[in-house]
Amino acid sequence: MSKVVVMGTGTMGVGIAASFLAYGAKTILLGRDLNKAEFNLSKVEACADTINPTWRDSGSQLVAGSIADWSDWQNTDLVIETISERLDLKKALFKELDQRVPPNIPIGSNSSGFPISDIAQGLATGHRMFNTHYFMPAHIVPLVEVVLGEKSDPQIAEQICNLYRSHGKKPVLVKRDIPGFLANRIQHALMREALSLVQEGIASPDDIDTAVRYSFGFRYAAVGPMTQKEISGWEGMTLAAEVIYPSLSNIQAPPACVMDLVDSGKTGIAKGAGFKEWSPEEAAQMKQVYETRLKAAFEVLKIAPELN
C-alpha cells in the first residue's frame, strides 16, 4: 500500500488527499492542528466517494494529524504541501521539511505560482523537491504537473509520475520550472486571445464559450492538440497559421474588459457576478453541472488511454 502525506486542509488539500484515498493509499491529512485535520476527514471521504465508490473495500486508510507534530515518515512515498499561496510560508515549511523528512522521501508543492527552485532555494535536499501541481477540483481533474527545479532529480520525478499513474492520475513531466509550467501557459494563451476578442467587440463571452466547447474543445476530450493535428495533417495547420498568427493578440496584461470587473469586485460566481450576474441558485446549479460534466469527461478519457 502506498503512503502519502498531504499538508494543508483547504480545498486543494482535501481533493488531493481524496484522489489518493480513492485508489488504495494510506493517506495522511495534516492541518495546522489535529482538530483542523480531523474536521476535514469527512470531506476527503465524500470526495473519494464521487470518483471511486468502492474505495472502502480497497484497504485504503485515512489518518489526521498536525503539521507541527507529525513524525511517522516510515514507508512514505510522497509528501505534498498545499498550504496558503505565500512564498514566505512555503519556504519556511520546506526549510523545516528539509530537516524533518528523511532524504529518500520526495516532497512536492502544489504551488501554481512559485517555482520549486525558489521554494527550495538553498536547501540541502533540493534534489528531492518538485512542483506537483494539480487543477481544481483536484480529485476529479486527472492531470498533475511534476515540475523539475534547478536541483530536482529527474529519476525521482519519474518515480513520482509512476506513483500518480498507479493512483488514477495523468502526470506530465515538465523539465524546467518556467512561469505557468505547462498547462497554464497553454490555457493563458487561449485566454489572452479570448479576452482580446471580447475587448474588441468581436464576440460575446457566451459565444466564445460555445465556440470552444463545440469545436476544438469537443475534440480535445478525445485527443490532445498535437495528436489531433497528426490526424488532420500539419500542412493545413501551417497554411492557416501563416494567415492567423500575425493578427493574434500579443497583449502584455489582461485587457480592460476583465480588469474592470476585477476592480469592481465582480470576480465570478463566488461574488455573484462576473461577465454575467449569478443568483445563489444559478451559481449552485452551474457548479453542479460543471462537476457532472467533468465526471462524464473523465469517463470518456478512460477510453483507449494509450492513444494519448
N, C-alpha and C positions, 0 to 999 in steps of 0.2 A: 504494500500500500504506500502510495506517495504521501508525503507530509509537506504541507505548505503553510507558512506563517504570513498572514495579511495584517499589516499595521495601518489602522485607521478604520473608523466605523461610519464614515459618511456613505453617500450613495454609491460611490465607486468601490469603496472597500467592501460593502455588503455584496454588491454584484460580483466582484472578483472572487470573494470567498464562496459565493453560491456556485460559481462556474466550476470550481474545483470539487466542492462537496457533491455536486450533482453527478460527477463522474468518478466517484470512488476514492477520493483522497481524504486523509485525515487533515482537517482544515482548522487552523487556529486563528481566531479573530481577536486582535489586540486593540484595546482602546486606551484613552488617557487614564482610565481607571477600570477596574474589574466590573463595576456596576454598569458603566457605559457600554462595555463589550457585551455583557450578559443581556442587556436590554435589547440589543440588536440581533441576537441569535435567531429569534423567530422570523425576522425579516430575511435573514440569509436562507432559512429553511423554506420560506414562502417563495423566494426567487428560484431556489433549486427545484421546487415542485413544478414550476412552469416550464422548465426545459428538460427535465427527466423525472417524471412522476414515480419511477421505480427506484430512485436513488436510495431509499431507505432499506432496500433489500441488497444493496451492493457492499455493505460493510463500512460505508462512509462514517466518519466521526466528525463532530463539530465541537470545538472547545473554545471557551472565552478566557481572556487573560488581560493583564495590563502591560502596556509597552515598557514601562519602567522596571517591572518586576520579572518579566518572562525570562527563563533561563534554560528551558528544555529544548536544546538545539539538536539533540540526538536524532539521527536519520532524517534531518530536514533537507528537503530537495531544493527549496527556494523560499526566500524572504522577499515580500513585496511591500513597498512603502506607498501609502495613499493619503498621507496627511495633507494639510492645507497647502495651497499652491503659493508658498512663500519660500524663496531661495534660502533665506537665513535659517528657517526652521528645518528645511530638508538637509542642508549642510550640517547642522548641529546633530540631527538624528543619524546621518550617515557616519559622522565622525565617531559617534557613540557605538554604532553597529560595527564599525571597523575594528573596535576593540572587543566587543561583546560576542560577536558571532564568529564561530570557528572559520578559519580562512578557506576551507574547502566548500563552503556553502555560498552559492550565488545570491546576490542581493540586487533587486530591481526597484526602480522608481517608476510610478505611473505618471510622473510629470509630463504634461504635454508642452510646456513652455520652457523648461530649463534642461539643457543638455546634461547628460550624466558626467561629462568632462568637468562641468562647473560644480555639480553637486559633490563629486568625489575628488575634487581638486586637492592634491597634497596628501591623500590618504594612502597608507601603506599597502592596502589590499585592493586598490582600484582596479586591478585586473579582473576581479570577480563581480564588478558592479556595472549595471546596464540600465538603460531605459526599457521598461516593459510597459508599453503604452497601450491602453485599452480605449474603447469607444463606448459611449453610453447608448443603451443600457448594457453594462459590461457582461451581464450573464447571458445576453441574447446575441449581441453582435460577435461574430466568430473571430474577427481579426485581433491579433496582438502584435504590435511592432516591437521587436527586440533590437535595440539600437546600440551599436558599438560606440564607446567613447574612446578617447585618445589612448587609454591604457587597457581597455577591455580585451579579454582573451577570446578570439573567435571560436575556439574549440568549446569553451564553456557556453558561449552563446548558442552553439549548435545543440548542446545538451539541454538548454532551456527550451529551445524550439521543439525538441523531441518530447519533453515533458508536456508542453502545451498540446502537441498533437495527440498524445495519449489521453488527454482530458477534453477532447472535443473542440479544441480551438484551431484556428488557422494562423500560425505565426508567419511573419516575414522578417528576414534579416536585413536590417538597414546598416550598411557598412561604415557610415560616417554620420555623426550627430549634427547634421545641418538643420537650420531652423525649420520647424514644422515636420521634420522627419520625412516620411514618405506619403502617407495617405492625406495628411492635412495640406501638404503642398499641392497635391492634385486637386483636393477639394477647394482650396482657396483660389486656385487658378480659374476654376469654374465659377466660383462666387464673384470674383472680380469682374468677369465678363457679364454675369447675370445682373449684378447691381449696376454696372455701367449701362446696360440695355434699359433698365428701369429709369435710371437717371436721365437718359437721353430721350425717354418717351417712346422707345421702340416697342416695348411690350410691358404688360402688367405683371406683377408678381404671380398672380394666378396662372397666366398664360405661360410664364416661364416654368412654373411647376409642371404644368400639363405637357409642355414640350419635352422636358427632361424625362418625366416618368413614363411617357408613352412612346419614346423613340429610343435613344441610346441607353437611357436608364433602364428601360424594359429589357434591352438586350443584355445589359451587364449582370442581370440576375442569372444569365446562362453562362456567359464567359466574360472575361475582362477585356479592356480596350485593345490590348496588344493581340490577344488571340482573335478577337472579332475582326481585326484588320488582316490577320493571317487568313481568315476565312473569306473576307470580301475582296482582298487584294490591296497591296500597298500603293499600286500605281494610281488608283482613283483618289486615294487619300492625299498623295503628294501633289497631284494636279489641283485639287481643291485647296490645299494649303497655300499654294502659290498666290491664289486669289484672296483667301480669307485672312491669312496671317498678318499682312500689313495693316489691316483695319481692326485687329483685335485690341482690346483695351490693354493699356500698359500703365494705368494709374498707379501711383505710389502710396496711396492712402484710400480708405473707404470713402465713397462719394457722399455728397450732401444728403441724398435720399435716405440713407441709413443712419448717418451721423445725427441728423436732425431728430430722428426717432430716439436714438440713444440719449441725446442731450435732454430730451423732454421726458425721459423715463419710460418710454414705450418700447420696452426691450423684448416683448414677446408674450406668450401665453401666461407666464407667471405673473406678469404685471397687468394682464387684461387687455393689452393692445400691443401691436407691432405695426406691420403694414395694414392689418385689419383689426377690428375690435373683437374681443373674445369674452363672452359671458362665462361665468363659472361652469355652467352646464356644457357649453360648447367646448371649453377647454378640457373638461373631463372626458367628453366624448372623443375628442381628437387624440388625446393621449391613449385612450383605449384602442382606437382604430390603429394608431401608429404601432403599438405593441403587437396587436393582432396581425398586422401586415408583416412586421418584422419576423414573427414566428413562422408565417407562411413562407416568406422568402428563405428562411433558414432551412425549411424542409426542401425547397427547390435546390438549394446549394448542396444537399446531400446526394443529388442525382449525379452519378458518374463523376465523383470529385477528382479523379485522375486527369480529367480534361483541363482543369485549371486550378 
